[in-house]
Amino acid sequence: MKWKKLENGKWQPLTKNVKEFDYYMTNDFKKKLMLKLKEIWVYCEICKSKYNLAVPCIHHLSDSPEHQKQYLEQRRKQKQAKSSEPVREYKGLYE
């Protein structure tokens, strides 16, 4: 898609041809999509809490790169918290 720069510094599509114009890649569409996703609330059985689709809980992340980074960061925090706990030593049955 080709763009032209206006005098006020904004950008405008060069043509309004529907075949060339991809509305789904514009920032307006992304903003509208995020506003709609923030309105949809879902209950998570694992967390026992509600979350919206714009900011899902850790159990309901999608396969997008942003969500995968968020998932890996959460797992890293969980592993660090688990390793920092004191290790209990259990005696055997006959010790």
C-alpha positions as CSV (number, residue, x, y, z in Angstrom):
1,M,0.0,0.0,0.0
2,K,1.3,3.4,-0.9
3,W,1.1,6.5,1.4
4,K,1.5,10.2,0.9
5,K,2.5,12.7,3.6
6,L,0.2,15.6,4.1
7,E,1.3,19.2,4.9
8,N,0.4,18.8,8.6
9,G,2.7,15.9,9.0
10,K,0.1,13.1,8.9
11,W,0.0,10.3,6.5
12,Q,-2.9,9.4,4.2
13,P,-3.4,6.4,1.9
14,L,-2.6,7.3,-1.7
15,T,-5.6,5.4,-3.1
16,K,-9.0,4.4,-1.6
17,N,-9.0,1.2,-3.7
18,V,-10.5,-1.5,-1.4
19,K,-8.2,-4.1,-2.8
20,E,-5.1,-2.1,-1.9
21,F,-6.3,-0.7,1.4
22,D,-5.9,-3.1,4.4
23,Y,-8.1,-1.7,7.2
24,Y,-7.1,-4.4,9.6
25,M,-3.5,-3.1,9.7
26,T,-4.4,0.5,10.6
27,N,-4.0,1.9,14.1
28,D,-7.6,2.9,14.2
29,F,-8.7,-0.7,13.8
30,K,-6.3,-1.9,16.4
31,K,-7.5,0.7,18.9
32,K,-11.2,-0.2,18.3
33,L,-10.3,-3.9,18.6
34,M,-8.6,-3.3,22.0
35,L,-11.6,-1.3,23.3
36,K,-14.0,-4.1,22.3
37,L,-11.7,-6.7,23.9
38,K,-11.6,-4.8,27.2
39,E,-15.4,-5.0,27.4
40,I,-15.5,-8.8,27.2
41,W,-15.0,-10.4,30.7
42,V,-14.5,-14.2,31.2
43,Y,-14.2,-16.2,34.4
44,C,-11.1,-18.5,34.8
45,E,-11.7,-21.7,36.7
46,I,-8.0,-22.2,37.5
47,C,-7.4,-18.7,38.8
48,K,-10.9,-18.3,40.3
49,S,-11.0,-14.8,39.0
50,K,-12.3,-12.7,36.1
51,Y,-10.2,-11.4,33.3
52,N,-10.8,-9.4,30.1
53,L,-9.7,-10.5,26.7
54,A,-7.4,-7.5,26.2
55,V,-5.3,-8.6,29.3
56,P,-5.9,-12.4,29.7
57,C,-4.7,-14.4,32.7
58,I,-1.6,-16.5,32.4
59,H,-3.7,-19.7,31.6
60,H,-5.5,-18.2,28.6
61,L,-2.7,-16.5,26.7
62,S,-2.7,-16.8,22.9
63,D,0.2,-18.0,20.7
64,S,1.1,-14.4,19.7
65,P,4.8,-13.4,20.3
66,E,3.8,-10.8,22.9
67,H,1.8,-13.3,24.9
68,Q,4.5,-15.9,24.6
69,K,7.0,-13.4,26.1
70,Q,4.6,-12.7,28.9
71,Y,4.2,-16.4,29.6
72,L,7.9,-17.1,29.7
73,E,8.4,-14.1,32.0
74,Q,5.7,-15.5,34.4
75,R,7.3,-19.0,34.3
76,R,10.7,-17.5,35.1
77,K,9.3,-15.7,38.1
78,Q,7.6,-18.9,39.3
79,K,10.8,-20.8,39.0
80,Q,12.8,-18.1,40.9
81,A,10.2,-18.1,43.7
82,K,10.2,-21.9,43.9
83,S,14.1,-22.0,44.1
84,S,14.2,-19.3,46.8
85,E,12.0,-21.4,49.2
86,P,13.8,-23.2,51.9
87,V,14.3,-26.9,51.2
88,R,12.8,-29.2,53.8
89,E,14.6,-32.4,54.5
90,Y,12.3,-35.3,55.2
91,K,13.4,-38.3,57.2
92,G,12.6,-41.7,55.9
93,L,10.2,-44.0,57.6
94,Y,12.8,-45.9,59.5
95,E,15.3,-43.1,60.3
